[in-house]
């Protein structure tokens, strides 16, 4: 089911199905970033410049944060990484890389952003991703 919003961004009007967004980044300075599907274009909303649009997206995110928001095709997790709060639909991730030192890397769809999780510095996020991998793929990473 689509969740369409209309926002004004950089002098253009966008109609965006928020249900098609695969990851959101929320920063301490009240900034929300997400990437348009099938492109690497980032939309960056902040409370000062786009207050109404910012609140539309924030309300949508709050609904998804009721973790684990799970449906048949979504598995949203909240991860604190690189001083940002990320909300990521792990079902949209197509590759996970595990390194011998324990680090795990995956790439956000529709962007060039990689997420690197270390079991020592971010054990909670690391466990969430490992659990997801095991549940969905039936495989486990060491």
C-alpha positions in Angstrom: 0.0 0.0 0.0 1.4 3.4 -1.0 1.9 6.3 1.4 2.2 9.3 -0.9 3.3 12.7 0.2 3.8 16.0 -1.7 6.8 18.0 -0.7 8.5 21.2 -2.0 12.2 20.7 -2.2 14.8 22.9 -4.0 12.1 24.7 -5.9 10.6 21.5 -7.2 7.5 19.7 -6.2 8.0 16.0 -5.5 5.3 13.3 -5.1 7.0 10.5 -3.2 5.7 7.1 -2.0 7.4 6.9 1.4 6.7 3.2 1.5 9.2 2.8 -1.3 12.0 4.5 0.7 14.4 1.9 2.1 16.4 3.9 4.7 16.1 7.2 6.6 18.9 9.0 8.4 18.0 11.2 11.4 20.6 13.6 12.7 20.8 15.4 16.0 20.5 18.7 14.3 16.9 17.9 13.3 17.7 16.8 9.8 16.2 13.9 7.9 17.8 12.4 4.9 16.5 9.7 2.5 17.2 8.7 -1.1 14.7 8.6 -3.9 14.0 5.1 -5.2 16.0 4.0 -8.3 18.3 7.0 -8.0 21.1 8.2 -5.7 19.4 11.6 -5.2 19.2 12.5 -1.6 16.3 14.5 -0.1 17.4 16.4 3.0 14.7 18.0 5.1 15.3 20.1 8.2 12.9 21.7 10.6 14.1 25.3 9.8 13.7 25.3 6.0 11.0 22.7 5.3 9.0 22.5 8.6 5.8 21.0 7.2 7.5 18.5 5.0 9.9 17.6 7.8 7.0 16.8 10.1 5.2 14.7 7.4 8.2 12.5 7.1 9.0 12.4 10.8 5.4 11.2 11.5 5.9 8.4 9.0 9.2 7.4 10.5 7.7 7.4 14.0 5.1 4.8 12.8 7.9 2.7 11.4 10.0 2.9 14.5 7.6 0.9 16.4 10.3 -1.7 16.0 10.1 -4.4 14.9 7.7 -3.1 12.4 7.4 -6.2 10.4 5.3 -7.1 7.4 5.7 -9.8 4.8 8.2 -7.7 2.9 9.6 -5.3 5.5 12.0 -5.7 8.4 12.8 -2.3 9.8 15.6 -1.8 12.3 16.9 1.3 14.1 20.6 1.5 14.2 22.9 4.1 15.7 25.8 4.5 13.3 28.4 7.2 12.7 26.6 9.5 15.1 23.3 9.2 13.2 20.2 7.3 13.8 19.3 5.1 10.9 16.0 3.4 10.2 16.7 0.7 7.6 14.5 -1.9 5.9 16.9 -4.8 5.9 14.8 -6.7 3.4 16.0 -4.2 0.8 19.7 -5.0 1.5 21.1 -7.4 -1.1 24.6 -8.0 0.1 26.2 -8.4 3.5 30.0 -8.7 3.9 31.6 -10.2 7.0 35.3 -9.6 7.5 37.6 -11.8 9.6 38.0 -9.0 12.2 34.2 -9.3 12.8 33.2 -6.1 10.9 30.1 -6.3 8.8 29.3 -4.0 5.8 26.2 -3.5 3.8 25.1 -0.9 1.3 21.9 1.1 1.3 19.9 0.7 -1.8 19.4 3.9 -3.9 22.4 5.5 -2.4 26.2 5.1 -2.3 26.2 4.9 1.5 27.7 1.9 3.2 27.1 1.0 6.8 29.9 -0.7 8.6 29.1 -2.3 11.9 31.7 -3.5 14.4 30.6 -6.0 17.1 32.7 -4.2 19.7 31.6 -0.6 19.1 28.0 -1.3 18.2 27.0 -4.7 19.6 23.2 -4.0 19.6 23.0 -3.1 15.9 25.4 -6.0 15.1 23.2 -8.5 16.8 20.0 -7.1 15.1 21.6 -7.6 11.6 23.0 -11.0 12.4 19.5 -12.1 13.7 17.9 -10.8 10.5 20.5 -12.6 8.3 19.9 -15.9 10.0 16.1 -15.6 10.0 15.8 -14.5 6.3 18.6 -16.4 4.6 19.0 -19.4 7.0 22.7 -18.7 7.0 24.8 -17.5 9.9 27.9 -15.5 9.9 30.7 -16.4 12.3 
